[in-house]
């Protein structure tokens, strides 16, 4: 069977709008779009098989004020979804999975309580749980990138694989949102140290960056700023990495 490298467009929500922040810092919006459904519809129309939906308010403050928007998108479009931001407990994860989300993304909550990963995997399946490792200089960040966990990326990747996570979302905060290209080395290192799929994020600027990440052995990539700033189209990205 041919290996399918997934190209996943990002829909980051803040204050009811689709935004793109620089380095995840509030107030640095380089993009702000009111009509979130049109954004999702455009991506699906260009061939998206997945949507990556993040409630930034939830990630930054724990207040999932964009929950209704997430629900609207899930109900309207027949695509797979990975949803994160403010998922702090089992009840919230269960609500989203039963709503139809394909996999929930656990960040800070997983770092603080790794058993939560096992609980979700045991009651649904491992595909339902993705752990987000947002890393800066090799250390995993928490609380919306505001603090270091003191834990290394590889260490955490191995831990969560053992705890039942079905995949890892690896974001290289050093290059995230800067549109200056990718750093392939940490992606390749993580991929070589775990056996579950790794989806990479951060720094994608050109179509060649996609090929670079695919060649690390990653299972896919999340793209945000490059699409919103029209560096290339989602359709073009999908075509570039098609087997």
C-alpha positions, -999 to +999 in steps of 0.1 A: +000+000+000+013+035-009+023+056+021+000+086+024+017+117+038-011+139+051-012+176+045-034+191+071-045+228+071-047+246+104-078+265+116-067+284+148-096+301+166-093+331+189-122+354+199-145+337+174-121+344+145-096+324+125-062+338+132-025+331+128-002+343+155+036+349+154+053+324+177+019+319+195+020+353+211-015+370+216-017+403+198+006+393+170-022+383+146-009+383+110-043+369+099-078+375+113-109+361+094-145+363+107-160+336+085-146+304+098-170+282+078-157+297+045-122+290+056-130+253+063-151+251+031-122+264+010-097+239+025-122+210+020-128+222-016-090+220-023-089+184-012-083+185+026-089+150+042-081+164+076-087+197+094-065+208+123-087+229+147-072+247+177-091+268+202-063+292+211-084+308+239-087+273+254-049+267+251-040+300+265-065+304+294-084+271+296-116+289+285-130+270+256-150+299+243-147+287+207-163+254+214-195+262+194-174+271+164-155+238+166-189+220+168-202+240+137-172+230+116-174+193+126-211+190+119-209+208+085-179+191+068-174+154+062-137+153+069-115+139+096-106+164+124-080+167+151-090+192+178-070+207+206-069+237+229-082+236+264-089+199+266-079+195+303-099+164+313-115+132+302-151+146+301-141+173+275-122+147+254-152+124+256-176+151+245-155+159+214-150+123+204-187+116+207-194+147+187-174+132+159-139+145+163-114+119+149-087+126+175-083+149+204-050+167+209-037+168+245-009+192+254-005+206+288-030+181+303-010+151+290+022+165+304+006+171+338-014+139+339+000+112+315-026+087+327-053+108+309-038+095+277-042+059+287-078+065+299-089+079+265-071+052+246-086+025+267-122+037+263-120+046+226-088+036+208-053+048+203-062+067+171-084+090+192-055+104+212-028+127+198-003+142+222+011+176+213+048+182+220+054+219+215+092+221+218+117+250+220+154+241+220+145+205+227+123+211+257+085+206+258+065+238+266+032+240+284+005+265+292+001+278+257+039+280+252+043+302+282+063+278+304+088+250+301+079+215+314+115+208+320+110+176+299+128+167+267+110+160+235+123+125+229+117+115+265+081+127+263+076+111+229+086+077+243+065+081+274+033+089+255+038+061+230+039+038+261+009+054+276-012+046+245-011+077+223-018+070+187+002+099+173+023+129+182+019+164+170+054+179+170+056+216+168+090+233+165+083+266+184+118+279+173+105+283+137+067+283+142+049+312+125+081+329+112+078+318+076+116+312+074+116+275+067+118+243+086+144+226+108+143+189+098+168+176+124+145+175+155+117+160+134+139+132+121+152+125+156+118+122+171+105+100+142+135+077+147+128+073+184+091+064+183+071+040+163+038+059+163+030+085+136+045+120+140+028+149+124+051+179+121+043+216+124+063+248+123+081+268+097+066+255+065+072+283+040+077+266+006+065+235-012+101+222-009+098+224+029+070+198+026+093+174+008+120+180+034+096+171+062+082+141+043+117+128+039+122+127+077+097+099+079+070+120+094+035+109+086+022+144+078+024+181+083+002+208+096+003+241+076-010+274+088+007+307+080+020+297+046-015+290+034-031+321+049-003+343+035-007+327+000+028+313-002+012+284-020-022+267-022-034+236-002-041+219-035-006+226-047+008+212-014-012+180-017+000+175-052+036+182-043+038+152-019+014+129-037+031+094-041 
